Amino acid sequence: MNLEATERGWHANFSDGTVGLIQVDFRLGLLLSDVDDSAQLYIETPFRLVTNGREHALRPQNAETLSPILGLFGAKVSSIYAYKSGQFKMEFGDGGYLEVDPDDAYEAWQLACPGKFMLACSPGGSVSLFVEEKS
């Protein structure tokens, strides 16, 4: 997975990305695997999932709303966009997508690729990029 800075934020491309693990606790976690890397996405606030032409409103703190996310297991991930505004979008190979808006009171989402970078959306919508230094 390659992360590139753009005028509006950051874009991550996948060569053969898939959703390999779905985790539910007080947040939603997705393990994204690619040819050379893996990344963890954590969503802590309400978000939208559009799949098969239907939009689903999901809330991680209400597990009953998360059943549509189960269909993502094994799904192909094509791109991720993290905008400086705090908005987040993950696109799937079948044309579906997941969107998270920033939250005024909570960290809405985090995307981390161990050994490379972490992006986090702070309360209010600012996004921080942490890059791991090579030694």
Disulfide bonds with the S-S distance in Angstrom:
none
